[in-house]
Amino acid sequence: MRTLALLLCGTVLSGCSLFGSDFEIDFEVEVLDVRTVQEPGGAVVVCEVVVTATATGQDGELGTFGESDWILRRRTDGSVYLGETRSAAAMAFFFGADKIGAGESIRSAIIENRADTEFDWEFVFFYRKPGGSRGDQALTITCA
């Protein structure tokens, strides 16, 4: 039976996979600027980044940007300064699109966060693959 399924996939359905799509989105975060500014409450570290999303898979496949979890940890002791979830709509706003096609790269607008000290910014990016299965990728950058 498995041989028949493989034969059908190979001859009838181009790009067929018994285990679902091989579609993936690879995220890269680039630190553009880290600076300390004086505000009425004291010094604040400002970190600006851009995110590049690159999709791989079969021609014509589309993935959908999902939400993203962000955690800021103080570099001095690892404590959490801020934890938040940005919605799929917010991520679509940053990327200027809610979907990305296989073979395509999209660079986000500048994204900024602030903390009372130097911090590590942890990201978990979520997305939907063609067919609806969920993918994710975790990254951490340093804002120091």
MIDOSE-1310 file (N, C-alpha, C; in nm, 2 decimals, decimal comma, always signed):
residues 144
mrtl	+0,08/-0,12/+0,00/+0,00/+0,00/+0,00/+0,09/+0,13/+0,00; +0,19/+0,13/+0,08/+0,29/+0,24/+0,09/+0,35/+0,26/-0,05; +0,39/+0,16/-0,12/+0,45/+0,17/-0,25/+0,35/+0,23/-0,35; +0,23/+0,20/-0,34/+0,13/+0,26/-0,43/+0,11/+0,41/-0,40
alll	+0,11/+0,44/-0,27/+0,10/+0,58/-0,23/+0,22/+0,66/-0,28; +0,34/+0,60/-0,27/+0,46/+0,67/-0,32/+0,46/+0,69/-0,47; +0,41/+0,59/-0,54/+0,40/+0,59/-0,68/+0,30/+0,70/-0,73; +0,19/+0,71/-0,66/+0,09/+0,81/-0,69/+0,14/+0,95/-0,66
cgtv	+0,21/+0,97/-0,55/+0,27/+1,10/-0,52/+0,37/+1,13/-0,63; +0,45/+1,04/-0,67/+0,56/+1,07/-0,77/+0,51/+1,09/-0,91; +0,39/+1,03/-0,95/+0,35/+1,04/-1,09/+0,23/+1,13/-1,11; +0,14/+1,14/-1,01/+0,01/+1,21/-1,03/+0,02/+1,35/-0,96
lsgc	+0,07/+1,36/-0,84/+0,07/+1,48/-0,77/+0,21/+1,54/-0,75; +0,24/+1,63/-0,83/+0,38/+1,69/-0,82/+0,39/+1,76/-0,69; +0,50/+1,73/-0,62/+0,54/+1,78/-0,49/+0,46/+1,72/-0,38; +0,40/+1,61/-0,40/+0,32/+1,54/-0,29/+0,41/+1,49/-0,18
slfg	+0,37/+1,50/-0,06/+0,45/+1,45/+0,05/+0,35/+1,38/+0,15; +0,40/+1,26/+0,19/+0,32/+1,18/+0,28/+0,32/+1,24/+0,42; +0,41/+1,33/+0,45/+0,43/+1,38/+0,58/+0,40/+1,53/+0,59; +0,33/+1,59/+0,49/+0,29/+1,73/+0,49/+0,39/+1,81/+0,41
sdfe	+0,37/+1,94/+0,41/+0,45/+2,03/+0,34/+0,59/+2,05/+0,40; +0,68/+2,07/+0,31/+0,82/+2,10/+0,36/+0,84/+2,25/+0,37; +0,73/+2,33/+0,36/+0,73/+2,47/+0,37/+0,78/+2,52/+0,51; +0,88/+2,61/+0,51/+0,93/+2,67/+0,63/+0,95/+2,82/+0,61
idfe	+0,95/+2,89/+0,72/+0,99/+3,03/+0,72/+1,11/+3,04/+0,82; +1,22/+3,09/+0,77/+1,34/+3,12/+0,85/+1,34/+3,27/+0,88; +1,35/+3,30/+1,01/+1,35/+3,44/+1,05/+1,50/+3,47/+1,10; +1,54/+3,59/+1,06/+1,67/+3,65/+1,11/+1,64/+3,78/+1,16
vevl	+1,70/+3,81/+1,28/+1,69/+3,94/+1,34/+1,82/+4,01/+1,34; +1,82/+4,14/+1,29/+1,94/+4,22/+1,28/+1,92/+4,34/+1,37; +2,02/+4,36/+1,45/+2,02/+4,48/+1,54/+2,07/+4,60/+1,46; +1,99/+4,70/+1,45/+2,03/+4,82/+1,38/+2,10/+4,92/+1,47
dvrt	+2,05/+4,94/+1,59/+2,10/+5,04/+1,68/+2,06/+5,01/+1,82; +2,16/+5,03/+1,91/+2,14/+5,03/+2,05/+2,19/+5,15/+2,11; +2,11/+5,23/+2,18/+2,16/+5,35/+2,24/+2,09/+5,37/+2,38; +2,16/+5,45/+2,46/+2,10/+5,48/+2,59/+2,06/+5,63/+2,59
vqep	+1,93/+5,65/+2,63/+1,88/+5,79/+2,63/+1,83/+5,82/+2,77; +1,84/+5,95/+2,80/+1,79/+6,00/+2,93/+1,65/+6,04/+2,92; +1,57/+5,98/+3,00/+1,43/+6,01/+3,01/+1,40/+6,07/+3,15; +1,28/+6,13/+3,18/+1,26/+6,18/+3,31/+1,27/+6,08/+3,42
ggav	+1,25/+5,95/+3,40/+1,26/+5,85/+3,50/+1,40/+5,79/+3,51; +1,49/+5,83/+3,42/+1,63/+5,78/+3,43/+1,67/+5,73/+3,29; +1,79/+5,67/+3,29/+1,84/+5,62/+3,16/+1,76/+5,50/+3,11; +1,74/+5,49/+2,98/+1,67/+5,38/+2,91/+1,75/+5,33/+2,79
vvce	+1,76/+5,20/+2,78/+1,83/+5,14/+2,66/+1,73/+5,12/+2,56; +1,75/+5,17/+2,44/+1,66/+5,16/+2,32/+1,73/+5,07/+2,22; +1,66/+4,97/+2,17/+1,71/+4,87/+2,08/+1,62/+4,87/+1,96; +1,68/+4,89/+1,84/+1,60/+4,89/+1,71/+1,65/+4,77/+1,63
vvvt	+1,56/+4,69/+1,58/+1,59/+4,57/+1,50/+1,50/+4,57/+1,37; +1,55/+4,49/+1,28/+1,46/+4,45/+1,16/+1,47/+4,30/+1,16; +1,36/+4,24/+1,11/+1,34/+4,10/+1,10/+1,33/+4,07/+0,95; +1,41/+3,97/+0,90/+1,39/+3,92/+0,77/+1,33/+3,78/+0,77
atat	+1,22/+3,76/+0,70/+1,16/+3,63/+0,69/+1,18/+3,58/+0,55; +1,23/+3,45/+0,54/+1,26/+3,39/+0,41/+1,18/+3,25/+0,41; +1,10/+3,24/+0,31/+1,02/+3,11/+0,30/+1,08/+3,02/+0,20; +1,08/+2,89/+0,24/+1,12/+2,78/+0,15/+1,01/+2,68/+0,13
gqdg	+1,00/+2,62/+0,02/+0,90/+2,52/-0,01/+0,87/+2,50/-0,16; +0,76/+2,45/-0,19/+0,72/+2,43/-0,33/+0,68/+2,56/-0,39; +0,70/+2,58/-0,52/+0,65/+2,70/-0,59/+0,50/+2,71/-0,57; +0,46/+2,83/-0,54/+0,32/+2,86/-0,53/+0,26/+2,84/-0,39
elgt	+0,34/+2,78/-0,30/+0,30/+2,77/-0,16/+0,31/+2,90/-0,08; +0,21/+2,92/+0,00/+0,20/+3,05/+0,08/+0,19/+3,01/+0,23; +0,27/+3,08/+0,31/+0,26/+3,07/+0,46/+0,20/+3,20/+0,51; +0,14/+3,19/+0,63/+0,08/+3,31/+0,69/+0,15/+3,34/+0,82
fges	+0,19/+3,47/+0,84/+0,25/+3,51/+0,96/+0,16/+3,50/+1,08; +0,21/+3,45/+1,19/+0,12/+3,44/+1,31/+0,17/+3,53/+1,41; +0,14/+3,51/+1,54/+0,18/+3,59/+1,65/+0,33/+3,57/+1,68; +0,38/+3,66/+1,76/+0,52/+3,64/+1,81/+0,53/+3,68/+1,95
dwil	+0,60/+3,59/+2,03/+0,62/+3,61/+2,17/+0,75/+3,68/+2,19; +0,76/+3,79/+2,27/+0,88/+3,86/+2,29/+0,90/+3,87/+2,45; +1,02/+3,83/+2,48/+1,07/+3,84/+2,63/+1,19/+3,92/+2,63; +1,20/+4,03/+2,71/+1,32/+4,10/+2,74/+1,37/+4,06/+2,87
rrrt	+1,50/+4,02/+2,88/+1,57/+3,98/+3,00/+1,68/+4,07/+3,03; +1,69/+4,12/+3,15/+1,80/+4,20/+3,19/+1,93/+4,12/+3,18; +2,03/+4,18/+3,12/+2,16/+4,11/+3,11/+2,23/+4,10/+3,24; +2,20/+4,18/+3,34/+2,27/+4,18/+3,46/+2,24/+4,06/+3,55
dgsv	+2,11/+4,01/+3,54/+2,07/+3,90/+3,63/+1,98/+3,80/+3,56; +1,94/+3,82/+3,43/+1,86/+3,73/+3,36/+1,71/+3,75/+3,39; +1,67/+3,84/+3,48/+1,53/+3,86/+3,52/+1,45/+3,91/+3,40; +1,32/+3,88/+3,40/+1,24/+3,92/+3,29/+1,20/+4,07/+3,32
ylge	+1,23/+4,15/+3,22/+1,19/+4,29/+3,22/+1,05/+4,31/+3,16; +1,02/+4,24/+3,05/+0,89/+4,25/+2,98/+0,87/+4,12/+2,91; +0,74/+4,08/+2,91/+0,70/+3,96/+2,83/+0,57/+4,00/+2,76; +0,56/+3,98/+2,63/+0,44/+4,02/+2,56/+0,42/+3,94/+2,44
trsa	+0,30/+3,93/+2,39/+0,27/+3,86/+2,26/+0,22/+3,97/+2,16; +0,29/+3,97/+2,05/+0,24/+4,06/+1,94/+0,15/+3,97/+1,85; +0,03/+4,02/+1,82/-0,07/+3,95/+1,74/-0,02/+3,92/+1,60; -0,09/+3,83/+1,53/-0,06/+3,81/+1,39/-0,09/+3,94/+1,31
aama	-0,19/+4,01/+1,35/-0,21/+4,14/+1,27/-0,10/+4,24/+1,29; -0,04/+4,24/+1,41/+0,08/+4,33/+1,43/+0,20/+4,28/+1,35; +0,22/+4,15/+1,35/+0,33/+4,10/+1,27/+0,31/+4,13/+1,12; +0,19/+4,11/+1,07/+0,16/+4,15/+0,93/+0,18/+4,29/+0,91
fffg	+0,15/+4,38/+1,00/+0,18/+4,52/+0,99/+0,33/+4,55/+0,97; +0,41/+4,48/+1,06/+0,55/+4,50/+1,06/+0,61/+4,46/+0,92; +0,56/+4,35/+0,87/+0,61/+4,29/+0,74/+0,55/+4,35/+0,62; +0,44/+4,42/+0,64/+0,37/+4,48/+0,53/+0,29/+4,38/+0,45
adki	+0,27/+4,26/+0,50/+0,20/+4,15/+0,43/+0,16/+4,05/+0,54; +0,05/+3,98/+0,51/+0,01/+3,87/+0,61/+0,06/+3,74/+0,56; +0,10/+3,73/+0,44/+0,15/+3,60/+0,38/+0,28/+3,62/+0,31; +0,35/+3,50/+0,30/+0,48/+3,50/+0,23/+0,49/+3,37/+0,14
gage	+0,54/+3,39/+0,02/+0,54/+3,28/-0,07/+0,68/+3,21/-0,07; +0,68/+3,08/-0,10/+0,80/+3,00/-0,11/+0,90/+3,07/-0,21; +1,02/+3,09/-0,16/+1,12/+3,16/-0,24/+1,13/+3,31/-0,22; +1,04/+3,36/-0,14/+1,03/+3,50/-0,11/+1,10/+3,54/+0,02
sirs	+1,16/+3,66/+0,03/+1,21/+3,72/+0,15/+1,14/+3,85/+0,17; +1,10/+3,87/+0,29/+1,04/+4,00/+0,33/+1,11/+4,06/+0,45; +1,15/+4,19/+0,44/+1,21/+4,25/+0,55/+1,11/+4,34/+0,63; +1,11/+4,34/+0,76/+1,01/+4,41/+0,84/+1,05/+4,56/+0,84
aiie	+0,96/+4,64/+0,89/+0,99/+4,78/+0,93/+1,07/+4,77/+1,06; +1,13/+4,88/+1,10/+1,21/+4,89/+1,22/+1,11/+4,86/+1,34; +1,16/+4,77/+1,43/+1,09/+4,74/+1,55/+1,18/+4,78/+1,67; +1,11/+4,85/+1,76/+1,19/+4,90/+1,87/+1,14/+4,85/+2,01
nrad	+1,23/+4,83/+2,10/+1,19/+4,80/+2,24/+1,29/+4,88/+2,33; +1,24/+4,90/+2,46/+1,32/+4,97/+2,56/+1,32/+4,90/+2,69; +1,43/+4,92/+2,76/+1,43/+4,86/+2,90/+1,52/+4,95/+2,98; +1,52/+4,92/+3,11/+1,59/+5,01/+3,21/+1,74/+4,97/+3,21
tefd	+1,78/+4,87/+3,14/+1,92/+4,83/+3,13/+1,95/+4,75/+3,00; +2,07/+4,71/+2,97/+2,10/+4,63/+2,86/+2,02/+4,50/+2,87; +1,97/+4,45/+2,76/+1,89/+4,33/+2,77/+1,91/+4,23/+2,65; +1,87/+4,11/+2,67/+1,85/+4,01/+2,57/+1,71/+4,01/+2,53
wefv	+1,68/+4,00/+2,40/+1,55/+4,01/+2,34/+1,52/+3,87/+2,28; +1,43/+3,79/+2,34/+1,40/+3,66/+2,30/+1,27/+3,67/+2,21; +1,28/+3,61/+2,09/+1,16/+3,61/+2,00/+1,12/+3,46/+1,98; +0,99/+3,44/+1,97/+0,94/+3,31/+1,92/+0,84/+3,36/+1,81
ffyr	+0,87/+3,33/+1,68/+0,79/+3,36/+1,57/+0,70/+3,24/+1,53; +0,57/+3,26/+1,52/+0,48/+3,15/+1,48/+0,43/+3,18/+1,34; +0,40/+3,08/+1,27/+0,34/+3,09/+1,13/+0,26/+2,97/+1,10; +0,17/+2,98/+1,00/+0,09/+2,87/+0,95/+0,15/+2,83/+0,81
kpgg	+0,17/+2,70/+0,79/+0,21/+2,64/+0,67/+0,09/+2,62/+0,58; +0,12/+2,60/+0,45/+0,01/+2,56/+0,36/-0,06/+2,43/+0,42; -0,19/+2,43/+0,42/-0,26/+2,32/+0,48/-0,30/+2,34/+0,63; -0,24/+2,44/+0,69/-0,28/+2,48/+0,82/-0,19/+2,44/+0,94
srgd	-0,09/+2,35/+0,91/-0,01/+2,31/+1,03/+0,08/+2,43/+1,07; +0,12/+2,43/+1,19/+0,19/+2,54/+1,26/+0,34/+2,52/+1,26; +0,41/+2,63/+1,24/+0,56/+2,63/+1,25/+0,60/+2,74/+1,34; +0,72/+2,73/+1,40/+0,77/+2,83/+1,48/+0,93/+2,83/+1,48
qalt	+0,98/+2,94/+1,52/+1,13/+2,96/+1,53/+1,16/+3,05/+1,65; +1,25/+3,01/+1,73/+1,30/+3,09/+1,84/+1,44/+3,15/+1,82; +1,45/+3,28/+1,85/+1,58/+3,35/+1,83/+1,60/+3,44/+1,95; +1,73/+3,47/+1,98/+1,76/+3,56/+2,09/+1,87/+3,66/+2,04
itca	+1,85/+3,79/+2,06/+1,96/+3,88/+2,02/+1,99/+3,96/+2,15; +2,11/+4,03/+2,14/+2,16/+4,11/+2,25/+2,15/+4,25/+2,22; +2,09/+4,33/+2,31/+2,08/+4,47/+2,30/+2,17/+4,54/+2,41; +2,30/+4,55/+2,37/+2,40/+4,60/+2,47/+2,49/+4,69/+2,40
